Amino acid sequence: MSSQKQSYPRVGVGVVLFCVQTGEILVGKRKGSHGSGQWALPGGALEWKETSSSCAKRELREETGIDLNEVWHEEVHDSLDDTWEIGDDKCSFHTCESIIDDNNHWITLFRVFFVNERDVKGKEKTMEPNKCEGWIWRRPEDIQEPMFTPLRKLLRSGKLLKLFSMI
């Protein structure tokens, strides 16, 4: 992105990869961009004519090496149908707006994917070492500052804790 100030907000997608057995999500420490040194979810900018679900899967694969087509099982999240409506395809559950600095005004769509521990734990890789120091699994309540603004807003909303209490 150029150093020129944007005249409109951009849309980002944050991926909440939720491990149903441990209640942990995948977070990484940003580097080399706005929010450097802060904990954040995998994710990135929504591309023209790309759905937020496709963006989430693409960004997760590019950043962590995890391919949701291989590890995301419908039966894991279908059990939530009676208690929690997550969105159009049971994945989108929160949005926030963040003005991070003079050049970064973002609308973030959060997408949640429920995965099994055996399918994901230990398979995350730092695919973009110039953008992320590394990935770790943490329970939401154990993620400490500094946090990237969209992640902080998501955690403060209480929606993750509500969602996790229903699993």
N, C-alpha and C positions, 0 to 999 in steps of 0.2 A: 504494500500500500504506500502511496506517495506521502510525503510529509505535508502535502496540501490539506487544509482543513476540509472535512466532508461537509456538505450542505444538507445532509439528510441522515437519519439513523440507519445503521446496518442491522441485518438480522443474523444472529448467531444461534447455534444449536449446542446445548450442553447435554452430554450423554451421562445418564445415571445408570451405571451398570451395577445392578443390585444382586448380590450373592444371597440367595434365599436361606442357605444353611447358617451363615455367619452374621447376616445383617450388615455386611460391609459393602462399601462402594469404592470404586477405583478413583483415586485422585493422584495428581502429579504436581510437581513444583515447576511453575512457568519460568522460562528464561528467554532473553533476547527480544522481548516485546513488551507492550504495555502489560502491567501486572507482574513483571519479572520478580521472582522470589516469593510468589504467592501460590498457595494451594488452589488448584482448580480441577474441574472435571475435564475429561477428554471432550473435544468439540471444536467447532470453528464456524467459519462463515458459510451461510447458505448460498449456494450458487443459483444462477438464473434457471428457473423452471425445475429446480430440484425440490423434492418433498423433504420435509424435516426428518422423516424416518430414513430416507435414503442418505441424507446428509449425515445423520448420526452414525449410520453403519459405515459410510465412507470414512468419516473422520476417525472413528474408533479403529478401523483397520489401518489407516495411514499413521496414526499416532502410537498405537499399542501393539499392532500386529494381530489383534483379536478379530476374527471374522465372525460376525453375528450369525451369518448363514450357517455356520458350523456349530455354534454353541447356544443359540436361543431356541428354546423349546416351547411351543404353544401351550403344552399341558401345564407348564409351570405357572404361567400367568392366567390361564383360563379359570383356575380355582378361585380367582378374585371376583368373578362375575356377579356373585350374589351380594358382595359387600362394598365394592369400590368401582366406580366408573372412571377409568383412567383417560379415556378420550376416544377419538374416532376409530383407532385401531388398537386400543388398549395400551398406548404408549405415551401420549402427550399428557402431562398433568400440571404444568406450571409455566408461567411466563413472567419475566421481569424486565424492567427498563433500567439501564445503567448509563450514566454519563461518567465515564472513567477518567477522562482528561479532555483537554481542548480539542483533540482530534478523534476521540472515540466515544461515540454515542451509539449504544447497542440495544436492541430488543433481543432478549434471549429466550428461545423456546427450549424447555427441558423435556427430554425424552427418556423414559425409564424402560429398561429391559431387565427382566428377571432371568437369572442364569444359575446353573448348578455349580457348586464349588469345584467338583471334579473336572468340569469343562473349562474353567477359566483360571483358577488360582495357580499362580506360577507360570502362566503362559504369556503374561503381559511383557512386552519388550519396549525399550525406549527407541522407537523408530526414528524420531526426530530429535537427536541429542542437542541440536542448536536451539530447540524450542522448549524442551522439557528436561529437567534434571533426572527424572525417573518416576516410576509409577509405584504406588503402594495401595494396599487395601486397608480401609479404616471404617469403623462405625461412625456415622455422622456426628455423634456427640463427642467423639475423640479427635475431630479435626480442629486444630488450633490455628490461631492467627499466625502469620498474615494469610488472609484468604482473598482470592479474586472476588471482586464485587458481586458478580452474578451468583457464585456459590454461597457467599455470605447471605445474600438476600433469600436464596432458596432455603438455607438452613433456618434462618429467622422466621420464615413463613410458617414453619411447623408442619408443612405438608409431607416431608419425608418421614418424620416421626409418626405421623398419623398413618401413612401408608404402611410403614414397617410394622406397626402394631397390629395390622390386620393380617399379616402373613402367618 
